[in-house]
């Protein structure tokens, strides 16, 4: 004996002109009733936001409190309003004593520079001027001191070398030059000496500060590496 089907039977409708020709049993027909609505009632806001915004704009200082909240004390409201209008106070120096120390040190260095220039100690004066310019690159007195020292030392080296129209010559054999204790600057100046160029011409060809070139030439002459004619 066949077991009964657990599913409801399908009814064949020959008059139905649909493609399937089948329609579900009334037991499977969808319920025509609408599903119950899940709408939930929401509580209205405790106060009107638009009205509150209008009140704040009308007050002008933006210190109004929402309904239900206590107003801040008048002293706090006045302090907030004053800060908004005037802004925070300007920051104070973190190291006020540092500027005083720098000024004192700079004053002492300027005094030392003046004393060295007065005594014509130009080498030491250049060192002090460089210390001032390290902290104050735009210091006019230090810059003027450096220029004065360079000019004075150039005159000293030029007078020791004699006429700048003199012709320097290498006094050692070319094969012995590598054995000389020369730095790269001295070796460069020595390579410019060919026995026909004058000191003035070498100063132009070196493309170095005039004071440095004169100093190197003077040292080469003092060492006996170069002679002047």
Order of alpha helices (4+ residues) and beta strands (2+ residues): beta-beta-alpha-alpha-alpha-alpha-alpha-beta-alpha-alpha-alpha-beta
